Amino acid sequence: MDAELAEVRALQAEIAGLRRACENAPAPWEEKSRVQKSFQAIHQFTSEGWKSSKDLKNQLGHLESELSFLSTLTGINIRNYSKHTEDLTSTEMAEKSIRKVLQRHRLSGNCHMVTFQLEFQILEIQNKERLSSAVTDLNIIMEPTECSELSEFVSRAEERKDLFMFFRSLHFFVEWFEYRKHTFKHFKEKYPDAVYLLEGPSSCSMGIRSASRPGFELVIVWRIQTDEDGKVFPKLDLLTKVPQRALELDKNRAIEAAPLSFRTLLGVLGIEAALESLIKSLCAEENN
């Protein structure tokens, strides 16, 4: 029974790690409702209700089911977890009914193809009136990955000791990374003579060549950025590579205005349609 109790507690800790990451995840209304109900049920069930080995097994099965659901919803899987607790309560604090506990946590997992390890400390102080807790140290280790842009928001999460921002940002970052990779791959396969990826399959840049105009190229730079609050969003820019002679002949300064025009196109058509329109405009010139 002790082993089953330990497993239940470990699963509860894993679910707590996914809880905040799931709050802003895009999901149908039915899934959001189920998440809320699941959390309520989990937190209402305490160790006082474990009256038998059968109760433990039932709760264990329920937690495993909910953990599987949350992992599917967020893409985050916790593989290993450990916790060490240190009582820092002094004699003077105990006399005032104050308890001070330091929790040291370690966990490892992945969000799709991104693997991570976390080490963090939580300081809890409890008195007769309330319980307060705060993350006092956070260390994030990201295993080598093709997502070079991850370092920015990982450093910000460590600096702020914001564990939940890390999980939220990681979830949405990976979604945007996979979308960018899929989109570039789609256009590379659809227009193999015109489109090329500067840094391979996971490139953040896509080039468009003009076969009829040697030296004339357009480059789409698609960055995935994270703001101060951990919100993840795409940032696309258009760069032009044209011969100096073409710039001199461009009396209307259309080439100079191209990056701004591309931003307007993005706002009107969206990412995929804007890229398609850009590529087709070059291909149409070559076919005429």
N, C-alpha and C positions, 0 to 999 in steps of 0.2 A: 504493500500500500504506500510506503514511503517513496518508492521509485515512481509510482504513478502520480503521487502528489507533486513530486519534483518536476515531472514532465508537464503536468498541468500548469504549474507556475512558469515554466520556461515558455510554454506556448502563449500564456497571457502576456509575458514580456514582449514576445515577438509581435503580437497583435497591437500592443501599445506603441511599438516602434512604427507600425504602419498606420496608426490611427490618423494622425495629422496629415500624413502624406495623401491620405484618401479623401480628406475633406473637400479639396478643390478639384479633385480629379473629374474629368468630363465623363459622365455616365448617365444613362437613361434614368428617368425619375424613379422607376421601379427599383433600380439598383441602389440609388441614394437612400430610398426608404428602407431597404433591407439592411444597408450598412448601419443606419441609425438604430434600428431595432436590435441588430446584433450586438452593438456596443452596449446598449441598455441592458440586454440580457446578461452579457458577460460581467458587467460591473455590479449587477444586482446579486450575482451568485458569488458568495464568499466561502471561505474554508469552513464556516460554521455549518454549511449545508452538506458537507461531505461526511455523511453518517456511515457509509459503508464503502467497500471496494467497488460495488456495483455503481454507486453514485459517482465515484471517481472515474470509472470507465465511461460512463455516459457523458460526463462533462468533458472528458478528454476527447471523445469522438466529436462532440459539438464544437470544441475549440479547433480541432484539426480541420473540420469542415469550413468554419468561418475563416481560418487562416488561409486555406486554399482559395476561398472566394476573394479575399482581400488581395492576395498575391496576383490573382488573375486580373483584378480590376486595376491595380496600380503598376503591375509589372515588376514589383519589388519582392524579392525572395530572401528571407533571412535563413542562412544555413547553419551558423554556429552562434551561440550566445552564452555568456557567462557573467556572473555578478558576484561582487565581493562587498560586504557591508562592514563598516568600521564605526563603532559607537564612540563619538567624541564628547559625550556628555560629561561635564566636570561635576564635582561634588556640589559646588555652589549652584550650578544650573539645576541639578537634580532636586535640590532643596526648594527651588522655585518652580518645580514641576515643568521644567524645560528639558526637552530631549533634542540632541544634535547628532545626526547620523550622516556619514559620508558613504555614498554608494559609488563603487567603481564598476563600470560596465564595459564589456567588450562584445562586439558582434561583427560578423562578416556576412556578406550576401552579394546579391547582384540585382541590377535593374536591366533586364534584357542582356545585352552584351557587355555592359559596364559592371566591373567587379570592384567592390569596396570593402574596407575594414574601418571600423569606428572604435575609438577608445574615448570614453567620456566619464566625467564625474558629476554626480548630483548631490548637492548639500541640502539636507532636509532639517528644518528647525520646527519643532512642535511645542506649543504651550497649551494651556487650558482652553484658549479661545480659538486658535487656528493652527494650520499646518502650512508652512511655506517651503518651497523648493526652488532651486536654481541650478542650472548647469554651470559649473565652475571651471571646467576644462573640457576641451573638445579637440581631438586629433583625428583627422580623416586621411586615410591612406588609399589612394586610387591606384590600382594595378595598371600597368602600361596598356594604353588603349589608343584607338585611332581618333578618339574625340579630344583633340588637343585643346579645345575651347573650354573644357571642364574646369581647368585650373582657376579661372577667374571667380566663379561663384563658390568653389570649394574653399578658396582662401578667405572669401567674405564670410562664409558660414563659420569657419574656424575662428576668425577674428571676433565675430559677434557671439560665438558660442551658441549658435542657433541651430539646434539639431533638427527641428521640424522644418525650417527653411531649406535645409539640405535635402531632406527627403522630397519635399514638394518640388523644388527646383530640379532635382535629378530626374524625377518622373517626367516632367514636361520637357526637359532638355533632351532626353533620349527620344521622346516622341518626335520632336522637331528634327533631331539628327537623322532618324530613320526616314522621315518624310523627305528631307533634303536629298538623302542618298537615293531613295526610290525615284524622285523626280528627275535628278540628273541622269540616272541610269536609263530612264524612259526616253529622254530626249537624245541620249547618246545612241541608243539602239534605233530610234526612229529616224534620225538624221546623221548616220555614221560619217558621211563625207563632210558635213559642216560643223558638227559638234565634237569637242574633245574635252576631257577632264584633265586639268593641270596637275593634279596630285593623286591620280588613281581613283578607284571606286568611291572612296570616302572623302573626296576632294570638296573643299568649300568654294571652289571656283570652277566655272564652266566657260570654255571659250567657244566662240562662233567664228568660223573662217568664211571668207568670201573667195570662192574659187575664181570668179571672174575679175576680182580686184585684188591682186597680190599685194600683201602688206596691210590689207584692211581687215581688222579683227575687232570683235566686241568680246568683252570679258565680264561675266556676271560673278560678283563676289557676294556670297550668301553667308553671313555670319549669324551665329546664334548667341544672343546676348542676354544678360541677366541684370535687372535693375537693382537698386538698393534694397527693395523689399523682397527680392527673390523671384520676381515675375520674369518669366522667360519669354522672349519674343524674337522673331527673325528680323534681320536687317539686310536688305539687298541693295547693292550698288552696281552701277554700270560703268565700266571703264572702256575707253576707246583707244585702239592702237591703229593709227593711220599715218601714212607717209606725210612728211612735211609739206610736200607739194600740194597734197589734197587740202591741208589746212589753209594754205595760202589762197586756194581757189574757192574756199567755202565762204563766199561773201555774206551769206545769210547767217553764218555762225551756227549752223544746224548741228555740227559735230560737237561744238562747245556746249550746246544746250541739251544734248542727248541724255546725259545723266539725270537732269531734272525732268525731262519728258518721260524717262523710264519710271521715275517715282510716281508720276501722275498716272501712268499706265497701270502700275501695280495697284494703286488705289481704286481704279475703275474696274479692272478685269480680275484682279487676284493674281497670285503667283504663277500658277501653271499657265493660265490663259495669256498672261503678259509675256512669259518666256516663249510660248508657242508663236505669238504674234511677232516677236522680235526675230525669231529664226525664220519664219515664213517670209518676212520682209526681205531678208537677204536671199533666200532661195528663189523668191519671185523675180528679183532682179537678175539672177543668173539664168532663169528660164526664159526671160524676155529677149 
